[in-house]
Amino acid sequence: MAADVEWPGVTGRRRHMLVHHFAEHPAFPCRLVGRQPLCARKREDRDG
């Protein structure tokens, strides 16, 4: 979840950008599974 990306100086908007980046970038095996709240989940395989 975006709330799990808690680092000093990382605002809520930046947390959401990080989650979207990880979910959309082909190098990271994850996908979006929810938007309210924003949540990504690791995939078992890199194909989808």
Biopython code that builds the backbone (N, CA, C, O; Angstrom):
import numpy as np
from Bio.PDB.StructureBuilder import StructureBuilder

atoms = [
    (1, "MET", "N", (0.839, -1.174, 0.000)),
    (1, "MET", "CA", (0.000, 0.000, 0.000)),
    (1, "MET", "C", (0.883, 1.236, 0.000)),
    (1, "MET", "O", (2.025, 1.198, 0.458)),
    (2, "ALA", "N", (0.352, 2.314, -0.509)),
    (2, "ALA", "CA", (1.112, 3.562, -0.519)),
    (2, "ALA", "C", (1.499, 3.960, 0.899)),
    (2, "ALA", "O", (2.559, 4.551, 1.107)),
    (3, "ALA", "N", (0.664, 3.649, 1.863)),
    (3, "ALA", "CA", (0.967, 3.994, 3.258)),
    (3, "ALA", "C", (2.193, 3.245, 3.778)),
    (3, "ALA", "O", (2.812, 3.681, 4.748)),
    (4, "ASP", "N", (2.554, 2.126, 3.150)),
    (4, "ASP", "CA", (3.727, 1.359, 3.575)),
    (4, "ASP", "C", (5.035, 2.005, 3.147)),
    (4, "ASP", "O", (6.102, 1.633, 3.636)),
    (5, "VAL", "N", (4.961, 2.962, 2.245)),
    (5, "VAL", "CA", (6.161, 3.655, 1.767)),
    (5, "VAL", "C", (6.350, 4.893, 2.641)),
    (5, "VAL", "O", (6.135, 6.017, 2.187)),
    (6, "GLU", "N", (6.744, 4.688, 3.866)),
    (6, "GLU", "CA", (6.900, 5.766, 4.841)),
    (6, "GLU", "C", (8.360, 6.068, 5.065)),
    (6, "GLU", "O", (9.057, 5.299, 5.727)),
    (7, "TRP", "N", (8.837, 7.172, 4.526)),
    (7, "TRP", "CA", (10.194, 7.629, 4.756)),
    (7, "TRP", "C", (10.138, 9.108, 5.079)),
    (7, "TRP", "O", (9.257, 9.805, 4.577)),
    (8, "PRO", "N", (11.040, 9.606, 5.891)),
    (8, "PRO", "CA", (11.058, 11.044, 6.171)),
    (8, "PRO", "C", (11.194, 11.840, 4.869)),
    (8, "PRO", "O", (12.050, 11.538, 4.038)),
    (9, "GLY", "N", (10.362, 12.836, 4.702)),
    (9, "GLY", "CA", (10.419, 13.686, 3.528)),
    (9, "GLY", "C", (9.630, 13.195, 2.336)),
    (9, "GLY", "O", (9.550, 13.894, 1.326)),
    (10, "VAL", "N", (9.038, 11.997, 2.422)),
    (10, "VAL", "CA", (8.234, 11.472, 1.316)),
    (10, "VAL", "C", (6.770, 11.760, 1.634)),
    (10, "VAL", "O", (6.186, 11.171, 2.544)),
    (11, "THR", "N", (6.190, 12.683, 0.859)),
    (11, "THR", "CA", (4.809, 13.080, 1.089)),
    (11, "THR", "C", (3.845, 12.037, 0.547)),
    (11, "THR", "O", (4.261, 11.100, -0.135)),
    (12, "GLY", "N", (2.586, 12.191, 0.839)),
    (12, "GLY", "CA", (1.566, 11.273, 0.348)),
    (12, "GLY", "C", (1.543, 11.176, -1.156)),
    (12, "GLY", "O", (1.412, 10.087, -1.713)),
    (13, "ARG", "N", (1.672, 12.324, -1.824)),
    (13, "ARG", "CA", (1.662, 12.320, -3.286)),
    (13, "ARG", "C", (2.869, 11.560, -3.831)),
    (13, "ARG", "O", (2.743, 10.811, -4.800)),
    (14, "ARG", "N", (4.017, 11.743, -3.227)),
    (14, "ARG", "CA", (5.215, 11.028, -3.685)),
    (14, "ARG", "C", (5.104, 9.537, -3.422)),
    (14, "ARG", "O", (5.576, 8.736, -4.229)),
    (15, "ARG", "N", (4.492, 9.147, -2.310)),
    (15, "ARG", "CA", (4.279, 7.720, -2.041)),
    (15, "ARG", "C", (3.444, 7.101, -3.154)),
    (15, "ARG", "O", (3.750, 6.004, -3.622)),
    (16, "HIS", "N", (2.397, 7.789, -3.580)),
    (16, "HIS", "CA", (1.550, 7.275, -4.647)),
    (16, "HIS", "C", (2.335, 7.176, -5.953)),
    (16, "HIS", "O", (2.165, 6.216, -6.705)),
    (17, "MET", "N", (3.190, 8.159, -6.227)),
    (17, "MET", "CA", (4.011, 8.107, -7.434)),
    (17, "MET", "C", (4.951, 6.909, -7.401)),
    (17, "MET", "O", (5.159, 6.258, -8.426)),
    (18, "LEU", "N", (5.522, 6.609, -6.232)),
    (18, "LEU", "CA", (6.412, 5.449, -6.113)),
    (18, "LEU", "C", (5.664, 4.151, -6.381)),
    (18, "LEU", "O", (6.153, 3.290, -7.112)),
    (19, "VAL", "N", (4.488, 4.008, -5.796)),
    (19, "VAL", "CA", (3.707, 2.783, -6.002)),
    (19, "VAL", "C", (3.363, 2.623, -7.479)),
    (19, "VAL", "O", (3.484, 1.527, -8.027)),
    (20, "HIS", "N", (2.935, 3.705, -8.128)),
    (20, "HIS", "CA", (2.622, 3.633, -9.561)),
    (20, "HIS", "C", (3.868, 3.283, -10.370)),
    (20, "HIS", "O", (3.795, 2.477, -11.297)),
    (21, "HIS", "N", (5.000, 3.875, -10.033)),
    (21, "HIS", "CA", (6.237, 3.579, -10.758)),
    (21, "HIS", "C", (6.588, 2.102, -10.660)),
    (21, "HIS", "O", (6.886, 1.466, -11.671)),
    (22, "PHE", "N", (6.556, 1.553, -9.454)),
    (22, "PHE", "CA", (6.892, 0.142, -9.280)),
    (22, "PHE", "C", (5.914, -0.751, -10.037)),
    (22, "PHE", "O", (6.322, -1.745, -10.636)),
    (23, "ALA", "N", (4.641, -0.410, -10.015)),
    (23, "ALA", "CA", (3.631, -1.243, -10.668)),
    (23, "ALA", "C", (3.721, -1.176, -12.189)),
    (23, "ALA", "O", (3.394, -2.151, -12.866)),
    (24, "GLU", "N", (4.159, -0.044, -12.739)),
    (24, "GLU", "CA", (4.172, 0.127, -14.189)),
    (24, "GLU", "C", (5.517, -0.204, -14.831)),
    (24, "GLU", "O", (5.574, -0.466, -16.032)),
    (25, "HIS", "N", (6.588, -0.198, -14.062)),
    (25, "HIS", "CA", (7.921, -0.423, -14.620)),
    (25, "HIS", "C", (8.136, -1.921, -14.826)),
    (25, "HIS", "O", (7.881, -2.706, -13.913)),
    (26, "PRO", "N", (8.605, -2.335, -16.016)),
    (26, "PRO", "CA", (8.767, -3.770, -16.295)),
    (26, "PRO", "C", (9.835, -4.461, -15.433)),
    (26, "PRO", "O", (9.828, -5.688, -15.332)),
    (27, "ALA", "N", (10.731, -3.722, -14.822)),
    (27, "ALA", "CA", (11.781, -4.333, -14.014)),
    (27, "ALA", "C", (11.286, -4.772, -12.638)),
    (27, "ALA", "O", (11.975, -5.528, -11.952)),
    (28, "PHE", "N", (10.106, -4.313, -12.222)),
    (28, "PHE", "CA", (9.585, -4.653, -10.905)),
    (28, "PHE", "C", (8.403, -5.598, -11.050)),
    (28, "PHE", "O", (7.420, -5.253, -11.707)),
    (29, "PRO", "N", (8.476, -6.782, -10.454)),
    (29, "PRO", "CA", (7.408, -7.767, -10.589)),
    (29, "PRO", "C", (6.234, -7.480, -9.649)),
    (29, "PRO", "O", (6.013, -8.208, -8.682)),
    (30, "CYS", "N", (5.489, -6.416, -9.940)),
    (30, "CYS", "CA", (4.298, -6.135, -9.140)),
    (30, "CYS", "C", (3.241, -5.499, -10.024)),
    (30, "CYS", "O", (3.511, -5.103, -11.158)),
    (31, "ARG", "N", (2.029, -5.408, -9.484)),
    (31, "ARG", "CA", (0.915, -4.822, -10.223)),
    (31, "ARG", "C", (-0.009, -4.119, -9.242)),
    (31, "ARG", "O", (-0.023, -4.432, -8.051)),
    (32, "LEU", "N", (-0.781, -3.165, -9.754)),
    (32, "LEU", "CA", (-1.769, -2.498, -8.914)),
    (32, "LEU", "C", (-2.920, -3.449, -8.658)),
    (32, "LEU", "O", (-3.400, -4.113, -9.577)),
    (33, "VAL", "N", (-3.364, -3.518, -7.416)),
    (33, "VAL", "CA", (-4.500, -4.367, -7.082)),
    (33, "VAL", "C", (-5.639, -3.575, -6.463)),
    (33, "VAL", "O", (-6.739, -4.102, -6.299)),
    (34, "GLY", "N", (-5.395, -2.321, -6.118)),
    (34, "GLY", "CA", (-6.444, -1.493, -5.553)),
    (34, "GLY", "C", (-6.114, -0.026, -5.689)),
    (34, "GLY", "O", (-4.946, 0.362, -5.671)),
    (35, "ARG", "N", (-7.131, 0.781, -5.823)),
    (35, "ARG", "CA", (-6.920, 2.226, -5.956)),
    (35, "ARG", "C", (-7.370, 2.986, -4.714)),
    (35, "ARG", "O", (-6.854, 4.073, -4.457)),
    (36, "GLN", "N", (-8.291, 2.470, -3.952)),
    (36, "GLN", "CA", (-8.771, 3.113, -2.736)),
    (36, "GLN", "C", (-8.753, 2.111, -1.595)),
    (36, "GLN", "O", (-9.761, 1.433, -1.398)),
    (37, "PRO", "N", (-7.705, 1.974, -0.850)),
    (37, "PRO", "CA", (-6.445, 2.696, -0.932)),
    (37, "PRO", "C", (-5.549, 2.122, -2.035)),
    (37, "PRO", "O", (-5.695, 0.967, -2.437)),
    (38, "LEU", "N", (-4.627, 2.947, -2.509)),
    (38, "LEU", "CA", (-3.702, 2.530, -3.556)),
    (38, "LEU", "C", (-2.837, 1.393, -3.026)),
    (38, "LEU", "O", (-2.195, 1.524, -1.984)),
    (39, "CYS", "N", (-2.826, 0.284, -3.746)),
    (39, "CYS", "CA", (-2.129, -0.909, -3.270)),
    (39, "CYS", "C", (-1.550, -1.678, -4.452)),
    (39, "CYS", "O", (-2.213, -1.848, -5.475)),
    (40, "ALA", "N", (-0.316, -2.139, -4.306)),
    (40, "ALA", "CA", (0.330, -2.988, -5.303)),
    (40, "ALA", "C", (0.704, -4.304, -4.646)),
    (40, "ALA", "O", (0.904, -4.373, -3.433)),
    (41, "ARG", "N", (0.795, -5.338, -5.452)),
    (41, "ARG", "CA", (1.146, -6.664, -4.946)),
    (41, "ARG", "C", (2.218, -7.253, -5.831)),
    (41, "ARG", "O", (2.180, -7.096, -7.052)),
    (42, "LYS", "N", (3.185, -7.939, -5.215)),
    (42, "LYS", "CA", (4.228, -8.613, -5.996)),
    (42, "LYS", "C", (3.605, -9.750, -6.789)),
    (42, "LYS", "O", (2.724, -10.462, -6.307)),
    (43, "ARG", "N", (4.090, -9.904, -8.027)),
    (43, "ARG", "CA", (3.648, -11.011, -8.879)),
    (43, "ARG", "C", (4.549, -12.213, -8.627)),
    (43, "ARG", "O", (5.703, -12.079, -8.220)),
    (44, "GLU", "N", (3.994, -13.377, -8.878)),
    (44, "GLU", "CA", (4.775, -14.603, -8.753)),
    (44, "GLU", "C", (5.718, -14.767, -9.928)),
    (44, "GLU", "O", (6.802, -15.333, -9.784)),
    (45, "ASP", "N", (5.313, -14.276, -11.092)),
    (45, "ASP", "CA", (6.146, -14.363, -12.288)),
    (45, "ASP", "C", (6.253, -12.979, -12.911)),
    (45, "ASP", "O", (5.471, -12.090, -12.575)),
    (46, "ARG", "N", (7.187, -12.788, -13.793)),
    (46, "ARG", "CA", (7.390, -11.486, -14.420)),
    (46, "ARG", "C", (6.526, -11.284, -15.659)),
    (46, "ARG", "O", (6.580, -10.215, -16.267)),
    (47, "ASP", "N", (5.740, -12.266, -16.046)),
    (47, "ASP", "CA", (4.939, -12.152, -17.254)),
    (47, "ASP", "C", (3.562, -11.565, -17.008)),
    (47, "ASP", "O", (2.864, -11.248, -17.972)),
    (48, "GLY", "N", (3.151, -11.409, -15.792)),
    (48, "GLY", "CA", (1.844, -10.820, -15.602)),
    (48, "GLY", "C", (1.150, -11.340, -14.426)),
    (48, "GLY", "O", (0.026, -10.928, -14.140)),
]
sb = StructureBuilder()
sb.init_structure("model")
sb.init_model(0)
sb.init_chain("A")
sb.init_seg("    ")
for serial, (resi, resn, name, xyz) in enumerate(atoms, 1):
    if name == "N":
        sb.init_residue(resn, " ", resi, " ")
    sb.init_atom(name, np.array(xyz, "f"), 0.0, 1.0, " ", f" {name:<3s}", serial, name[0])
structure = sb.get_structure()
